């Protein structure tokens, strides 16, 4: 299994980070992909990647909820970091209009800048969408380039939105929400093809059943794989094989 979206470098794991990685490895997680959040998260993320170079793979980006009036300065500093580090993706970027719309314009500008990074670096984008599908699609379509790829992280949209993302060249990241009883995401996912899906946790957030409400971690990606196996009436092994192939292909992990 590959956990394609995990923040186990965050302070929530300061007391047991190594054990968290070991638990993931013990249940069959081979790789853990680390999207960045802001300037402060770069050092702990890179340190974890250096500690586990064959397991933890870093990305570079600015999370939309970390965008403020100084976003251009922050992006410049992150770009300087990006130029000196080996990374596998650009993100976590995107638009979040759930908590606060104050910096919507700045979020969109920061998103556009990071799409440019993806183009320059020939890397996939990891996109955060919350209450912002229309805005996100508009930015992508206006800044589309040949070869654009990436993932709609924590996908929770409609079948129509899923198909639109897929048509634009994106995979869909499926995490703990698919295990929630009343999320309805299982019905949406059942209308799609497994070829377009990758597994993720978003640890320490969005913990799947049976641990909902507790801290999420990369080992729990197994419960997402099991839920997809139930949805598609496939073996867990076949789900793991397909989603792992999808992630390896998207992030070019076989070359890293």
N, C-alpha and C positions, 0 to 999 in steps of 0.2 A: 504493500500500500504506500501511497504518497499522500502526505498531508500537505496540500498545496497552499495553505494559508494558516500560519500559526505565529502568534506573538509570544512565544515562550521565552524570549529575551526580556520580557517586561518584568517589572518589580514583583508582580504577583507570584513569580517563580524563584525569587531570590533565595528562598530557604531550601528548595529541593529541585533546582534546575537539572542537575546531572541525573537525578533519579527519574525525573520526568522524561528525559531523553531515553534512559535505559528502559523505562516501562513501555515506551513507544516501540523501541527496537524489539522488545520481548514479544509483542503481539504481532509483529510482522510489518511495522512501518519502516520502510527502507530509507525514505528521504522526507525531510521536513523543510518546507519553503517558507522563508521569512520576509514578508513585506514590511517595509519601513513605515514609521508614523510621522516623525519630525526630526529636528536636529538632535534632540536629546537621546533619541532611540538608536542613532547610528552606531555609537561606540559599543553599547551592550550587544546589539545585533551582530556587529562584525566580530566581536570577541567570541560569541557563541559559534559563529561560522568557522572561525579559526580553530576553535577547540574541537569541533566535529566536522572537519572538511569534507568527509565522504557522506555526511548525513544532512547537515544544515546548510542551506543555500540562501544567500541574502539578495535582496532587491533594494532599489533606491527610489524614494518618492516622498511626497508630502500629502498626508491624509487630509481630506477636505475639511474635517472639523478642526484641523490645526491651522487652517488658512485664516490670516487676519490682514490688517492693513500693511503689514511688513512682509507679505508673502514673496515679493520679488527678491528681496534681500535673502530670505530663507532659501528660495529656489536656487539662487546663485551659489550659496554655500553648499547646498546639496549637490549641485552640478559639479562643483570642484571635488567633492567626495567621490562622486560617481566616476569621474575621470581617473581616479587613482585606485579604484577597487574593481575586483572581478565580480560582477553581479549577473543575475539570470533574468531579471525583469524590471520593469518600471512600475512602481506602486508602493504603497496603496494610494491611488489617486481617485478622482471622480467628483461627485456632487452629493452633498447631504443636506436636504432641506427639512429634516425631521426636527432637529434640535433648535436650529436658529437660521433664519434667512438673511441675517444682517450682511454677511459677506458673500451672498450668492454670486454677485458679479466677479468678485475676486476669486471665488472657487472656480468659476468657469474659465477665467484667464489662467489660473494655475493648472487646470486640467489641460487646456490647450498647449501650454508650455511643455507639459509632461508627455503629451502625444508627440510633440516635436522631438523630445528626447528619445522616445521609442523609435521614431523614424531614423534619427541620426545613429542610434546604437544598434538598430535592427534587433530590438528586443520586444517581447510581448508586454502588454499593459495589464495591470491588475486594477480593475475598476470597482469602486465602492458606489453603490446606488442606493439612496434611501429617500423615498418620497420624491424621486427625481428622474423617473424613466424618460419622460418627454424631453426634459432639459438635456439629459445625458445623450440620448439619441441625436438631438439637434447638434450638439457639439461634435460628436463623432462624425456625423454625416458632412458637416461643414469643414472638417479637418481630416477627412478620410484620405488615405494614401494606399497605393498598391502594396500588398504585403502586411497591412495592419492586422495584428492578431492580439489575443489576450483572453481574459476571463472576466465575466460578470460575476464578481465575488458575492457570496451569500445570496444567490439568486432566489427571489421570492415573488416574481412577477407572474403574468398570465402566459398562456400558451402562445398568444400572438406576440407578446414581448420577447419570449424565448426564441421564437422563430426569427424575429427581426435581428436579435443579437447574433444568432447563428449565421444568418445571411451576411452579416457584416464581418464575419470571420472569427467570432468569439466562441469560446467554450463557456459553459455555465458551471460555476462552483456550487456544489451541493454540500451543505453541512447539517448541523443539528436540528435546524428548523423542520427538516423533512420528517423528523421523528415525532414532532409535536402533534398531539391528537387532533387539534382543530385548525391547524395551519392551512390545510387544503393544498399544500405544496405537493403532496404525494399524488394527487389527481393531475396536477399540471405536469409533473415529471413523467407520469405514466403515458402521456401523449407524445413524449419525445423519444429520441433514439439515444441509447447509451453512448454512442460514438461522440456525443457532444458534451458529455458530463465529466467533471473531475471531482475528486473528494477533497474536503477541507474541514477544518474544525473552527477556525477563528479563535482559537484558544488565546486568552482565558474566557472568551464570551461564547454565547449561543450553545451551551452545553446540551448534548442530546439526551433523550430518555435512554437509560434509567437514572441519569445523574443530573437531570435538569434542575437548575437552581444552585448548583455547586460550580466550582471552578472547572472550566473545560481544560483539557490537555490533549496532546496529539495522539495518545493511545486510544482515545475515544472515537477516533475516525472509524474504527472497526464497527461501531454501531450504525454509522451512516452507510457503510458498505452493506451491512446486513439488511438495512431498510430498503436499499435499492434492489437487493436480491429479491426481497419480498414483493416489491412493486413490479418488477419485470419478470417475476417467476423464473429466475435464473439462479444458478449456484453462486454462492459468495465468491468462490474462486474465479468464476468467469467475470463477475463484476469487477473484482480487484484487477484482473488481468487487463480488461478493457480500459478502465479508468487510469490505470498505471501507464498503459501505452499512450493514452490521450495526454496525460501530464508530461511524460517524457518527450513526446513530440512537440507539444506547445512550448515548453521551456528549454527544449534542446538539451535535456539533462544527460543524455548519453555522451554528449561532447564535453560536458563539464566535470 
